C-alpha cells in the first residue's frame, strides 16, 4: 500500500523509516556508486531530509519499505536550485505550483509495478495540493522506467553522455496519464484515493477540489 508521511511523522513507522533509509543507501551508494553519505546504521540521509519533506512510500506486507520518493516545494530550499543550476542554464525553478521530487528509490527485488504506484501517488498529490508540475533530476537509467510507466518528463536540460547523462525534467499529470499509470501499477483509482485519504483525510481532498 501507499503511505504519505512527513519527515516529522516517520517515528510512527520505525520499520518503514529504517528500511527506507537503508534501501536508499543500497541503491544510491552500493548499486549506483553515488557520492552520498551513509551512516553507521547503514542509512543514507542528506540535508534535505532535515527540511520536513513529504515522503511517498510503498509499504510492503511486512511493514518494510518497497519504494519511495521525497517531495519539497521549490519556493524553499531544494536540490535542483542548489546543486544543478548548471543543467538548467542557471535558471532557478521557483513556484508554489512546482514541487521537487528526489530520491526515487526501489528496494531490491520489488515488483516492477511499484515504480508506477509511486508515480500514481504523485498524481494524487498534484490534484490535492494544486501542483501543476514536479521537477526532478534523473539519470539515463530512469528514461526506460519512465517510458514503461507512461509518465515521461519534459527535459529542461542535460549534461554528460550515454549512461553518464544527468537531466532535469518537468512532469505534469493529465487524467489520461493517470489512467495509464494506474493500469501499469495495477491499482484502481478508487484504491489510490482511499490510500491518500487515509493519510490526509477525505476532508482535505474535498477542500482542495473546491478551492
C-alpha positions, 0 to 999 in steps of 0.5 A, a space after each residue: 500500500 501507499 503511505 504519505 508521511 512527513 519527515 516529522 511523522 516517520 517515528 510512527 513507522 520505525 520499520 518503514 523509516 529504517 528500511 527506507 533509509 537503508 534501501 536508499 543507501 543500497 541503491 544510491 551508494 552500493 548499486 549506483 556508486 553515488 557520492 552520498 553519505 551513509 551512516 553507521 546504521 547503514 542509512 543514507 540521509 542528506 540535508 534535505 531530509 532535515 527540511 520536513 519533506 513529504 515522503 511517498 512510500 510503498 509499504 510492503 506486507 511486512 511493514 518494510 519499505 518497497 519504494 519511495 520518493 521525497 517531495 519539497 516545494 521549490 519556493 524553499 530550499 531544494 536540490 535542483 536550485 542548489 546543486 544543478 543550476 548548471 543543467 538548467 542554464 542557471 535558471 532557478 525553478 521557483 513556484 508554489 505550483 512546482 514541487 521537487 521530487 528526489 530520491 526515487 528509490 526501489 528496494 531490491 527485488 520489488 515488483 516492477 509495478 511499484 515504480 508506477 504506484 509511486 508515480 500514481 501517488 504523485 498524481 494524487 498529490 498534484 490534484 490535492 495540493 494544486 501542483 501543476 508540475 514536479 521537477 526532478 533530476 534523473 539519470 539515463 537509467 530512469 528514461 526506460 522506467 519512465 517510458 514503461 510507466 507512461 509518465 515521461 518528463 519534459 527535459 529542461 536540460 542535460 549534461 554528460 553522455 550515454 549512461 553518464 547523462 544527468 537531466 532535469 525534467 518537468 512532469 505534469 499529470 493529465 487524467 489520461 496519464 493517470 489512467 495509464 499509470 494506474 493500469 501499469 501499477 495495477 491499482 484502481 483509482 478508487 484504491 489510490 484515493 482511499 490510500 491518500 485519504 487515509 493519510 490526509 483525510 477525505 476532508 482535505 481532498 474535498 477542500 482542495 477540489 473546491 478551492 
